[in-house]
């Protein structure tokens, strides 16, 4: 039976963070510098030029995208491009925006496939859009709680929304797309999303469209609109919708009473110990 020790090729998927040059960690940088070949999946050519300053063999995965081509096929092609070099015995790095494991299918698939074939493969985390969102909007997910859903998934399935917690909807610019071929959906699709959200939130509830800054000279997008106005709000594939709570936390009096009883019992045991 083969083991990773018998397979010289390896794969590491690293996160570049959201802001060019500012968010990359020392472990990710070291992996890039020591690799035989670096694959990069970012749409900004400036990022590719920046990576080329760290490594002489940087190859873009962006050409795998094509108009009308299913994204699932694009991701399979990206995985195969990286695995070809791993099978050839090379040390391969896949560099991705943000965190390579957050809303990024190809890194997860590539690592899983490499491991199935007996190669060493792992992921190095990075600063994600979620991390930037918490910082820019001043949200502590531990204070009121935070729910995260991909926008289309919320539309396709019956998910339970807690309106006393924050709701974060990712990839809202392609909400409702079932083809996996489009890079945007129109206002009619977003009206369906609003209809779904109106089951739990009032029409005038403020929501924020968020996009993290990717350059030190730019500012994050933080546009707040009424929920009813979302369909006519400009959105992109990387836009995130932040829906703040519209209800107060509800005390669970039964559970609190049971906890109080435990506390009294513990206090009594301590007193007579």
N, C-alpha and C positions, 0 to 999 in steps of 0.2 A: 504494500500500500504506500502511495507517494505521500510525502510530507513536505511542508513548506521549506524545510532545510534542503531538500533535493531540487527545489525550484529556485533558480537564482533571480528571476524577475520579481518585481514587487510593485505595488501601487499604493500611493498615498493621495487622498483627496483633501485639499486644504481650503480654508476660507480666507479670502482677501479682505474681508470686512466691507463696509459700505462706502467709506470715504477713501479715495485714492491715496495710498501711501501712509495714511494715518492710523488705520485699524489693523494692519497685518501684525501678527504676533511673531516673536522670535523663532518659535518652533516651525511655523509655516514658512518663514523666510529661509530658514536653514534647509528645510526639505527641498525648496525650490532651487537653492544654490547648489545642492549636492546631487540633484537628479541628473539622469542621462537625457531625459526629454520631458518637457513641460507642455501639457495641453491646457488651454485656457478657454473658458466658456463665458465670455463677457461681450456685450454688444458695443462697448466703447473702445475704439482703436487706441485711444490714449492709454488705456490700461494695458493693452498689449505692448505698446512701446515702453511703458514703465517696466513691465516684466522682462522685456528683452535686455534691459540694463542689468538684470540679475542673472540671466541665463542666455546662452547663445542659441539654444534650440527651443524656441517657443512656437507652438502650433495652435492655430485657432480652431475651435470646434464650431464656430458660428456658421460656416458654410453648410453645415448639415441642416440648418433651417431653410425652408423654402416655402413660398406661397402655395397654399393648398395641400402641403405635405402634412400628414398627421404627426402631431408632436410625439406620440409614442414611438413612431418610426425614427424620428429625429434622435430621440434619446437612445434607442437601440444602436443607431449608427455611431453616436458618440461613445457609447460603451465599447463597441467593437474596435473603434480607432485606438482607444487606450489599451485594450487587451491585446491587440496585435503586437504592440511594443513590449508589453509585459511578457508575452509568450516567447518573444525573441531574447529574453533574458535581461531586459533593461530595467533600470530603476525609473519608474514613471510617476510623475506628479500631475494630478488634475487640479487646476486652480479655478475656483468658482467665486462669484460675488457673495458677499456676506458670509453666512455659515453654510458650508457645503451640504449640510444635512437638513436644511430648512427650505421647504418648497423647491427642492432640487432632486429630481428623480434619478438622473444619470449617475451621480456619485454613489448613491445607495446601491443601485443595480450593478455598477462596475465593481464595487468592493465585494458584493455578494458573489458575483460571477468569478472574480479572481480567487476568492477563497474556495469556491467549489472546485476550481481547477488546481488547487493546491499551492497557490501563491500567497505570500504575505501581503496583506492589505489592511489599511486602517484609515481612519478619518481624523483630521485635526480640526477642531472647532474654530469658528471665527465670529466676529461681531456681526450680528444679523440685523435686519430691518426692525425686528421686534425689539432688540436692545436699544436701537436708536429711538424708536417710538416711545418707549418708556421714559427716556431721558428728555426728549424734545417736548412731549406733552405733559410731563410731570406726573406720570401715572405709576403708582406702586401697586403691582398686581396682588400683593399680599394684604392690602387694606380692605378692599371690597370684593376681591376675586376677579378673575378674568377668563373669559371663554374665547377660544380661537376656532374659527371654522374657515375653510375655503368657501368663497361665496357661492359657487355653483353647487357645492355639496350641500349647503344649507337649503338650496332650492330643490335639489333632487330627492332629499331624504327628510323624514320627519325627525328633526332634532329638537330637543327641549332647550328653550332659551330661558335663562334666569335674568329677568329685567332689573334685578337688584345688583347685578355685577356688570362689569364692562364686557362688551361684545366686540371682538375684533374680527373683521371679515377680510380675508386676503384675496388678491387677484380679482377685485371687484370690477375691474375694467372689462373682464371677459365673463362676467356672471351669466350663467345660463347656457354657455356654449357646450353642446354635446358632441360636436364634431372633432374636437381637438385639432382643428385645422386653422382656426381663426386667432387673430391677435387682439381682437376687440369685438364687443357686441354693442348694439345700439340702445337708445333710450327705451324702446319697448321691452327689452329684456330687463332693464333696470326697474321699470315700472312693476314688473312681476316680483322682483326682489323687494321693492318697497311694499307691495301688497303683502308679501310674507312677513316683513318686519312690522307692519301695521297690526298684526295679530297681538303684538306685545308692546308696541310703542305708539304714542300719539303722533299725528301727522306733523305737528310743529316741533317735535323733539329735535334738538340740535345734534347733528352728527358731523364728524370731522373726516375729510379726505386727507390722508397722510402719505407723503413720499419722502423718504430719507434723502438727505444731501449726499451727493457722491463726490463732490469736489470741495476743498477748503474754502473756495471763494463763493460758493453758492449756499443758499439757505434751504432748509427743509420746507416742503409744502405742507401747510396746516390750514386748510380752508374749511371753515365751519358753515354749514347750511342747514336749513330745516329738512327733515326727512322727506317731506313731500317734494322738495326741489331736487333731490338726488338724480332723477332721470335726466335732467337737463344740465347737470354739472359735468364739465369735461373730466374724463377719467382715462387712465392708461392701464396697461397690463400690470404694471407694478404698483398701482394705487391700492392703498389699504383704507378700509372704512372703519372708523372708531365710533362705536355707539356707547355713550356713557349710560349709567343706570338711570332709570326713570322711576324706580320704586325704592323705598327704604328697606334695609334688611329686616326680616321678620324673625322675632325671637321664637325659638323652639322651647316653650315653657316646660313641656314634658321632659325633654332631655336635660334642661337646666336643673329641674327638680331632682332628677336621678343623680346628676353630678354632685349636687349639693348634699344629697344623702350619703354618697361615697365620701365626701369631704368630712361630714360629721362623724362617720364611722371611723375614718382614719384618725381624726382628732381624738376620739374617745379611746382608741387603741393606744395612742401615744401617751395619753394622760395616765392610763393604768399600767403602762409598761414598766 
